[in-house]
Amino acid sequence: MAASRVPLAELHLHLFGCIRHSRFLHYILGREIDWTTYKAGFQAAYGVSPPIEEVLARCRSGDPDAIHEFRRLFVFGDDASGSFTRFGAKFNLLNAGSEYTDLVATTKLSQALRDELLLFVHGMTDDMRLEGIGYAEVRVGVDLKDQPSMPVATARELIELLLELCAEADQRGFQLRLAVSLPRGNPWFYWDLTKELALGRHGHLVTGIDFCHVEEGYPPKKMAEFFSAVHNFNKRHPERALAILYHVAESFQDKSLESAVRWVHEAAEMGAHRLGHAIALGVDPQAYGVHERTETVEERIDQLEYDLCHADGLRRHGVGVDAQAVRQELDEIGALPRDRALAQPYDESRLTELLGRQGYAMECVRSLGAVIEVCPTSNRRIGGFTHTEHHPVHRFIANEVPFVVSSDDPGIFDTTLADEIEWVVQACGLGPEAFDEIEQRSWDYRSEVMTDRERAST
C-alpha cells in the first residue's frame, strides 16, 4: 500500500458493499436465515448451488478452512467475474443475511435492523480509518424498484437513522456523507422526502442523490425532467445543493457500443456531476473483438438522430456521418415496433470507428465538467476484462478526462481505496507523485465542491 500524506477521500461506496466477509460471517453465524433465494440466484448465474449451509456449519464447529470457503462464496473475485448478473448473485448473500431485505414490507424499523445498521456503519468507518480514509460518501438505496413499496414514513426513519450515524461519525472526526439512491424507474416517489431531509437538521450531511443498480432499460433521456428538478432545487438552496451521481455504461448488454457511449454523453449533458464507471466511454473496443449485439429500434433511432445532431464533432474525430444514409435508415425503421431488436454486427472497421466516437464523447464530457468515477477492480471484474490495457482509465488519462478513483464495494471485492489507486498508478505507468495527485483529486471532486456548496456556505 502506498504511503498517504493526507487522509484519503472515498467518493463511490455502497453501504452494504463495504461489509467485509469476516465481519459479516461473525454477524450471521448465530442467526436462522432462509437461503432459498440466494441459492437459486447463484445457481442461475454460476450453474452450481452454493454450499452455504454446510460452510456455515463447519464455521460454527471451528473448522479454520471453512472461513476461507465462506470468503470464496462472499468475495466477487477474478475467478467469478464477467457480468453484472454474476456480481448480483454474489451480493445476494449479503441481501439474504441482512435485516434490510425485509424492510420494504414493514412500516417501522425494527430494533434488529437498527442494531444491524449501527454495527455495519461503525464497522465500515473503523475499517476505513485503518485504511487511511478520512472522508467518505456512502450511497444507500431506499427502494430501487420501478414501483417502490417502502412506505415514505419508513424511508424517512431509515435515512434519519443513517444521518444520525453520519453525525456521530463527524463527532468522532470521520467525515461521513450520505447519497440517497433513488429508483431509476420512478425517482419522484422519494424526491419530496429527500428534499425535506436535505433541508433538515442533519441535511448538510446529505450531499447527493445516486442512481445505481440495473441500468439496462433506463435511458438517461427519461431522467431529463427529474435532473432539471434537482438543478432547480440546488439554485433555490445552494447551501444544501445535491450532486447527481449517475451510474452509466457500467453494464450495457441491451444496446450497441455506440449507444452505450452516447448514454454517458447524454447524462453529462443533462447535468450529472459525477458518472459512475462509464466503462463504455473509454474501454478499448478490442476488448470485445468481432461480435454481434442487438438493440431496440428505439435505441437505434436515438443513435441515428444523435449522429445527425453531432455530425460535425464526430467528423473532427474521424467518424464519417453520411446524413443521407442515416435519414434513409431512419425512414426504413421508423415504422417498426419500438421494442423490436435489431442486430448490430461488429467487424474490425466498426470497432476502429468506435475509438473516434469515444474520443468525441470524452471531449464533450470534459467540456461539460462531469467527472468519471473509476473503480478499477469493480470495472475489471464486472466488465470481465482480462487484459489490463483494455481498462478505460488509460484512455481517460490520454484524453484528459477528469476522474477519481474509488473502490465501489470494497468488502465484496476484497480491496481498499489505496489498493485501487496503486493499481491505476502501476497499470498506467504513472510517476512517483501520481498516487498523491489522484488522492488530492478526490478531495477536489467531492459532492460539496461539485455543487459549489462549500463556497455557498462560507
C-alpha positions as CSV (number, residue, x, y, z in Angstrom):
1,M,0.0,0.0,0.0
2,A,1.4,3.4,-0.9
3,A,2.0,5.9,1.9
4,S,-0.5,8.7,2.0
5,R,0.4,12.2,3.2
6,V,-3.2,13.3,3.8
7,P,-6.3,11.3,4.5
8,L,-7.9,9.6,1.6
9,A,-11.3,10.7,0.3
10,E,-13.6,7.9,-1.0
11,L,-16.4,9.1,-3.3
12,H,-18.0,5.9,-4.6
13,L,-19.2,3.5,-2.0
14,H,-22.3,1.4,-1.4
15,L,-23.0,0.8,2.3
16,F,-23.6,-2.9,2.2
17,G,-20.8,-3.5,-0.3
18,C,-18.4,-2.1,2.4
19,I,-19.0,-5.0,4.7
20,R,-16.0,-7.4,5.0
21,H,-16.6,-11.1,4.8
22,S,-15.1,-11.7,8.3
23,R,-17.4,-9.2,9.9
24,F,-20.5,-10.5,8.0
25,L,-19.7,-14.1,8.9
26,H,-19.5,-13.2,12.6
27,Y,-22.8,-11.4,12.3
28,I,-24.8,-14.3,10.7
29,L,-23.3,-17.3,12.5
30,G,-25.9,-17.2,15.3
31,R,-28.9,-16.4,13.1
32,E,-31.5,-18.5,11.3
33,I,-31.6,-17.5,7.6
34,D,-33.6,-18.6,4.6
35,W,-31.0,-19.1,1.8
36,T,-33.5,-20.2,-0.8
37,T,-33.5,-17.0,-3.0
38,Y,-29.7,-16.6,-2.7
39,K,-29.1,-20.2,-3.7
40,A,-31.5,-20.0,-6.7
41,G,-29.8,-16.9,-8.0
42,F,-26.3,-18.3,-7.5
43,Q,-27.4,-21.5,-9.4
44,A,-28.8,-19.5,-12.3
45,A,-25.6,-17.3,-12.5
46,Y,-22.9,-19.9,-11.9
47,G,-24.5,-23.3,-12.7
48,V,-23.9,-24.7,-9.3
49,S,-25.6,-24.4,-5.9
50,P,-23.5,-22.7,-3.2
51,P,-22.9,-25.0,-0.1
52,I,-23.7,-22.1,2.2
53,E,-25.4,-24.2,5.0
54,E,-22.5,-26.7,5.0
55,V,-19.9,-24.0,5.1
56,L,-21.6,-22.2,8.0
57,A,-22.0,-25.4,9.9
58,R,-18.2,-26.0,9.6
59,C,-17.5,-22.4,10.7
60,R,-19.6,-23.0,13.8
61,S,-17.7,-26.2,14.6
62,G,-14.4,-24.2,14.4
63,D,-13.0,-25.6,11.1
64,P,-10.5,-22.9,10.1
65,D,-10.7,-23.9,6.4
66,A,-14.4,-23.1,6.4
67,I,-13.7,-19.4,6.9
68,H,-11.7,-19.4,3.6
69,E,-14.6,-21.3,1.9
70,F,-17.0,-18.6,3.2
71,R,-14.7,-15.9,1.8
72,R,-14.8,-17.6,-1.6
73,L,-18.6,-17.6,-1.6
74,F,-18.7,-14.0,-0.4
75,V,-16.0,-12.2,-2.5
76,F,-16.6,-11.4,-6.2
77,G,-13.1,-12.4,-7.4
78,D,-11.4,-12.7,-10.7
79,D,-12.4,-16.3,-11.0
80,A,-16.1,-15.4,-10.8
81,S,-16.1,-12.2,-12.9
82,G,-17.7,-11.4,-16.2
83,S,-21.2,-9.8,-15.7
84,F,-23.4,-7.8,-13.5
85,T,-25.6,-10.8,-13.1
86,R,-22.8,-12.8,-11.6
87,F,-22.0,-9.9,-9.3
88,G,-25.6,-9.7,-8.2
89,A,-25.6,-13.4,-7.4
90,K,-22.7,-12.8,-5.0
91,F,-24.3,-9.7,-3.5
92,N,-27.4,-11.7,-2.7
93,L,-25.5,-13.4,0.1
94,L,-25.5,-10.1,1.8
95,N,-29.1,-9.5,1.0
96,A,-30.2,-12.8,2.4
97,G,-28.4,-12.4,5.6
98,S,-29.5,-8.8,6.3
99,E,-32.5,-7.5,8.1
100,Y,-32.6,-4.8,5.5
101,T,-34.0,-7.2,2.9
102,D,-37.4,-7.3,4.6
103,L,-37.6,-3.6,5.2
104,V,-39.8,-2.7,2.3
105,A,-42.6,-4.8,3.7
106,T,-42.6,-3.0,7.1
107,T,-43.9,0.3,8.3
108,K,-41.3,0.8,11.0
109,L,-37.7,0.0,11.5
110,S,-37.2,-3.0,13.8
111,Q,-34.7,-2.8,16.6
112,A,-32.8,-5.7,14.9
113,L,-32.3,-3.5,11.8
114,R,-31.3,-0.5,13.9
115,D,-28.7,-2.7,15.6
116,E,-27.6,-4.1,12.3
117,L,-27.1,-0.7,10.7
118,L,-25.3,0.6,13.8
119,L,-22.9,-2.4,13.7
120,F,-22.3,-2.1,9.9
121,V,-21.7,1.6,9.9
122,H,-19.4,1.5,12.9
123,G,-17.5,-1.4,11.3
124,M,-17.3,0.4,8.0
125,T,-15.9,3.6,9.5
126,D,-13.4,1.6,11.7
127,D,-12.2,-0.3,8.6
128,M,-11.8,3.0,6.6
129,R,-9.9,4.7,9.4
130,L,-7.4,1.9,9.5
131,E,-7.0,2.2,5.7
132,G,-6.2,5.9,5.9
133,I,-9.6,7.3,4.7
134,G,-10.9,10.4,6.4
135,Y,-13.8,11.3,4.2
136,A,-16.4,9.0,2.5
137,E,-19.6,9.5,0.5
138,V,-21.8,6.4,1.0
139,R,-24.8,5.5,-1.1
140,V,-27.8,3.8,0.4
141,G,-30.7,2.6,-1.6
142,V,-34.2,3.3,-0.3
143,D,-36.2,1.1,-2.6
144,L,-35.0,0.7,-6.2
145,K,-37.9,-1.0,-7.8
146,D,-40.0,0.7,-10.6
147,Q,-42.9,0.7,-8.3
148,P,-41.4,1.4,-4.8
149,S,-43.2,-0.4,-2.0
150,M,-41.4,1.0,1.1
151,P,-43.7,3.5,2.8
152,V,-42.3,7.0,2.8
153,A,-42.6,7.1,6.6
154,T,-40.3,4.0,6.8
155,A,-37.9,5.5,4.3
156,R,-37.7,8.7,6.4
157,E,-37.0,6.7,9.5
158,L,-34.2,4.8,7.7
159,I,-32.5,7.9,6.3
160,E,-32.8,9.8,9.6
161,L,-31.1,6.9,11.4
162,L,-28.3,6.9,8.8
163,L,-27.9,10.7,9.1
164,E,-27.6,10.3,12.9
165,L,-24.8,7.8,12.4
166,C,-23.2,10.2,9.9
167,A,-23.4,13.0,12.5
168,E,-21.9,10.6,15.2
169,A,-19.0,9.8,12.8
170,D,-18.4,13.5,12.3
171,Q,-18.2,14.0,16.1
172,R,-15.6,11.2,16.2
173,G,-13.5,13.0,13.5
174,F,-14.6,11.0,10.4
175,Q,-16.4,12.9,7.6
176,L,-19.2,10.6,6.6
177,R,-21.6,11.8,3.9
178,L,-24.8,10.3,2.5
179,A,-26.1,10.0,-1.0
180,V,-29.6,8.6,-1.3
181,S,-30.0,6.1,-4.1
182,L,-33.4,6.6,-5.9
183,P,-35.2,4.2,-8.2
184,R,-34.5,4.8,-11.9
185,G,-38.0,3.9,-12.9
186,N,-39.7,6.4,-10.5
187,P,-37.2,8.8,-8.8
188,W,-40.1,11.1,-7.9
189,F,-41.5,8.7,-5.3
190,Y,-39.0,9.7,-2.7
191,W,-37.9,13.1,-4.0
192,D,-40.1,15.2,-1.7
193,L,-38.7,13.2,1.3
194,T,-35.1,13.6,0.0
195,K,-35.6,17.4,-0.3
196,E,-37.2,17.6,3.2
197,L,-34.3,15.7,4.8
198,A,-31.7,17.7,2.8
199,L,-33.1,20.8,4.4
200,G,-33.5,19.4,7.8
201,R,-31.4,19.2,11.0
202,H,-28.7,16.9,9.5
203,G,-29.3,17.9,5.9
204,H,-25.8,19.2,5.5
205,L,-24.7,15.5,5.6
206,V,-26.9,14.6,2.6
207,T,-24.6,15.6,-0.3
208,G,-26.0,13.8,-3.3
209,I,-28.6,11.6,-4.9
210,D,-27.5,8.4,-6.7
211,F,-28.8,6.2,-9.5
212,C,-27.4,2.7,-9.5
213,H,-28.3,-1.0,-9.9
214,V,-29.6,-2.2,-13.2
215,E,-29.3,0.5,-15.9
216,E,-30.5,-1.5,-18.9
217,G,-33.9,-0.3,-20.0
218,Y,-33.4,3.1,-18.3
219,P,-32.0,5.6,-20.9
220,P,-30.8,8.9,-19.5
221,K,-33.2,10.8,-21.6
222,K,-36.1,9.7,-19.3
223,M,-34.4,11.5,-16.4
224,A,-34.3,14.9,-18.1
225,E,-37.3,16.3,-16.2
226,F,-36.0,14.9,-12.9
227,F,-32.5,16.2,-13.4
228,S,-34.0,19.6,-14.1
229,A,-35.9,19.5,-10.8
230,V,-32.7,18.7,-8.9
231,H,-30.9,21.6,-10.5
232,N,-33.8,23.9,-9.6
233,F,-33.6,22.7,-6.0
234,N,-29.9,23.5,-6.0
235,K,-30.5,27.0,-7.3
236,R,-33.0,27.7,-4.5
237,H,-30.9,26.1,-1.8
238,P,-27.2,26.4,-2.7
239,E,-26.1,25.7,0.9
240,R,-27.8,22.3,0.6
241,A,-27.2,21.6,-3.1
242,L,-27.2,17.9,-4.1
243,A,-24.8,16.3,-6.5
244,I,-26.3,14.0,-9.2
245,L,-24.3,10.7,-9.1
246,Y,-25.2,8.6,-12.1
247,H,-24.1,5.1,-12.8
248,V,-23.9,4.7,-16.6
249,A,-22.4,2.4,-19.2
250,E,-21.2,0.0,-16.5
251,S,-23.4,-2.8,-17.9
252,F,-24.8,-2.4,-21.5
253,Q,-25.9,-5.8,-22.6
254,D,-29.1,-4.4,-24.3
255,K,-27.6,-2.0,-26.7
256,S,-24.9,-1.2,-29.2
257,L,-21.5,0.1,-28.0
258,E,-22.2,3.4,-29.8
259,S,-25.4,3.8,-27.7
260,A,-23.6,3.0,-24.5
261,V,-21.1,5.8,-25.3
262,R,-24.0,8.1,-26.1
263,W,-25.6,7.4,-22.8
264,V,-22.6,8.7,-21.0
265,H,-22.5,11.9,-23.1
266,E,-26.2,12.4,-22.6
267,A,-26.0,12.0,-18.8
268,A,-23.2,14.6,-18.7
269,E,-25.1,16.9,-20.9
270,M,-28.2,16.7,-18.6
271,G,-26.0,17.9,-15.7
272,A,-24.8,14.8,-13.8
273,H,-22.0,15.8,-11.6
274,R,-20.2,12.5,-11.4
275,L,-20.6,9.5,-13.7
276,G,-20.2,6.1,-12.1
277,H,-17.9,3.7,-14.1
278,A,-18.7,4.9,-17.7
279,I,-16.8,1.8,-18.9
280,A,-18.1,2.1,-22.5
281,L,-16.7,5.7,-22.8
282,G,-13.1,4.6,-22.6
283,V,-12.8,0.9,-22.9
284,D,-10.6,-0.4,-25.7
285,P,-13.1,-1.7,-28.3
286,Q,-10.7,-4.6,-29.0
287,A,-11.8,-6.0,-25.6
288,Y,-15.0,-7.2,-27.3
289,G,-13.5,-8.3,-30.6
290,V,-15.6,-9.2,-33.6
291,H,-19.0,-10.0,-32.3
292,E,-22.7,-9.2,-32.7
293,R,-25.0,-7.3,-30.3
294,T,-28.7,-6.2,-30.5
295,E,-30.5,-3.1,-29.6
296,T,-34.1,-1.9,-29.8
297,V,-35.5,0.2,-32.7
298,E,-36.0,3.0,-30.2
299,E,-32.3,3.0,-29.2
300,R,-31.2,2.8,-32.9
301,I,-33.4,5.7,-33.7
302,D,-31.9,7.7,-30.8
303,Q,-28.4,6.8,-32.0
304,L,-29.0,7.9,-35.6
305,E,-30.6,11.2,-34.5
306,Y,-27.5,11.7,-32.2
307,D,-25.3,11.2,-35.2
308,L,-27.1,13.8,-37.2
309,C,-27.0,16.3,-34.3
310,H,-23.3,15.8,-33.6
311,A,-22.1,15.1,-37.1
312,D,-19.5,18.0,-37.2
313,G,-18.0,16.9,-33.9
314,L,-17.9,13.3,-34.9
315,R,-16.2,14.1,-38.2
316,R,-13.5,16.0,-36.3
317,H,-12.7,12.7,-34.6
318,G,-12.6,10.8,-37.8
319,V,-16.2,9.4,-37.8
320,G,-17.9,9.9,-41.1
321,V,-21.6,10.6,-40.9
322,D,-23.4,10.1,-44.2
323,A,-26.5,12.2,-43.5
324,Q,-28.4,10.8,-46.5
325,A,-27.7,7.2,-45.4
326,V,-28.7,8.0,-41.8
327,R,-32.0,9.5,-42.9
328,Q,-32.7,6.6,-45.2
329,E,-32.2,4.2,-42.3
330,L,-34.4,6.3,-40.1
331,D,-37.2,6.0,-42.7
332,E,-36.7,2.3,-43.0
333,I,-37.0,1.5,-39.3
334,G,-39.3,4.4,-38.3
335,A,-42.5,2.3,-38.7
336,L,-41.2,-0.8,-36.8
337,P,-42.2,-1.5,-33.2
338,R,-40.0,0.5,-30.9
339,D,-39.1,-2.6,-28.8
340,R,-38.1,-4.8,-31.8
341,A,-34.5,-6.0,-31.6
342,L,-32.1,-5.1,-34.4
343,A,-28.8,-6.9,-35.0
344,Q,-25.7,-4.8,-34.6
345,P,-22.7,-6.7,-36.0
346,Y,-19.1,-5.5,-35.2
347,D,-16.2,-6.1,-37.5
348,E,-12.7,-4.5,-37.2
349,S,-13.8,-1.4,-39.1
350,R,-16.7,-0.6,-36.8
351,L,-14.6,-1.3,-33.7
352,T,-11.9,1.2,-35.0
353,E,-14.6,3.8,-35.7
354,L,-15.8,3.5,-32.1
355,L,-12.5,4.9,-31.0
356,G,-13.4,8.2,-32.7
357,R,-16.8,8.2,-31.2
358,Q,-15.4,7.7,-27.7
359,G,-12.9,10.5,-28.4
360,Y,-15.6,12.9,-29.3
361,A,-17.8,11.9,-26.3
362,M,-14.8,12.2,-23.9
363,E,-14.1,15.7,-25.3
364,C,-17.8,16.6,-24.6
365,V,-17.7,15.1,-21.1
366,R,-14.6,17.1,-20.3
367,S,-16.0,20.3,-21.5
368,L,-19.3,19.8,-19.6
369,G,-17.3,19.4,-16.3
370,A,-18.5,15.9,-15.4
371,V,-16.2,13.6,-13.5
372,I,-15.8,9.9,-14.1
373,E,-15.7,7.6,-11.0
374,V,-13.2,4.9,-11.9
375,C,-13.5,1.7,-9.8
376,P,-10.7,-0.5,-11.1
377,T,-11.4,-3.8,-9.5
378,S,-15.1,-3.5,-10.0
379,N,-14.7,-2.4,-13.6
380,R,-12.4,-5.3,-14.4
381,R,-14.5,-8.0,-12.7
382,I,-18.0,-6.8,-13.7
383,G,-16.7,-5.9,-17.2
384,G,-14.8,-9.2,-17.5
385,F,-11.6,-7.5,-18.7
386,T,-8.7,-10.0,-18.9
387,H,-6.1,-7.5,-20.2
388,T,-5.0,-4.6,-18.1
389,E,-4.5,-2.4,-21.2
390,H,-8.2,-2.6,-22.1
391,H,-9.3,-0.8,-18.9
392,P,-10.9,2.6,-19.8
393,V,-8.7,4.6,-17.3
394,H,-5.8,4.5,-19.9
395,R,-8.0,6.4,-22.4
396,F,-9.3,8.8,-19.7
397,I,-5.8,9.8,-18.9
398,A,-4.8,10.1,-22.6
399,N,-7.8,12.3,-23.3
400,E,-7.5,14.3,-20.1
401,V,-11.0,13.3,-18.8
402,P,-11.4,14.3,-15.2
403,F,-11.7,11.2,-13.0
404,V,-11.5,10.0,-9.4
405,V,-10.5,6.5,-8.2
406,S,-12.9,4.7,-5.8
407,S,-13.5,1.1,-4.6
408,D,-17.3,0.8,-5.2
409,D,-17.9,-2.3,-2.9
410,P,-14.6,-2.8,-1.1
411,G,-16.0,-5.6,1.0
412,I,-17.4,-7.8,-1.7
413,F,-14.3,-7.1,-4.0
414,D,-11.9,-7.5,-1.0
415,T,-10.0,-4.4,-1.9
416,T,-9.1,-1.0,-0.4
417,L,-9.1,2.5,-1.8
418,A,-5.3,2.6,-1.6
419,D,-5.1,-0.7,-3.5
420,E,-7.3,0.8,-6.2
421,I,-5.2,4.0,-6.6
422,E,-2.0,2.0,-6.6
423,W,-3.4,-0.3,-9.4
424,V,-4.0,2.8,-11.6
425,V,-0.5,4.1,-10.8
426,Q,1.1,0.8,-11.8
427,A,-1.1,-0.2,-14.6
428,C,-0.8,3.2,-16.4
429,G,2.9,3.6,-15.7
430,L,2.5,6.9,-13.8
431,G,5.2,8.6,-11.9
432,P,6.1,8.5,-8.2
433,E,3.9,11.6,-7.4
434,A,0.8,10.1,-9.1
435,F,-0.6,8.5,-6.0
436,D,-0.8,11.8,-4.2
437,E,-2.2,13.6,-7.2
438,I,-5.0,11.1,-7.6
439,E,-5.7,11.2,-3.9
440,Q,-6.0,15.0,-4.0
441,R,-8.3,14.9,-7.0
442,S,-10.9,13.1,-4.9
443,W,-10.9,15.9,-2.4
444,D,-11.3,18.4,-5.2
445,Y,-14.3,16.5,-6.7
446,R,-16.3,15.9,-3.6
447,S,-20.0,16.5,-4.0
448,E,-19.9,19.6,-1.9
449,V,-17.3,21.1,-4.3
450,M,-19.0,19.9,-7.5
451,T,-22.2,21.7,-6.4
452,D,-20.4,24.8,-5.1
453,R,-21.9,24.1,-1.7
454,E,-18.7,24.8,0.1
455,R,-18.5,28.2,-1.5
456,A,-22.1,28.9,-0.8
457,S,-21.8,28.1,2.9
458,T,-18.7,30.3,3.5
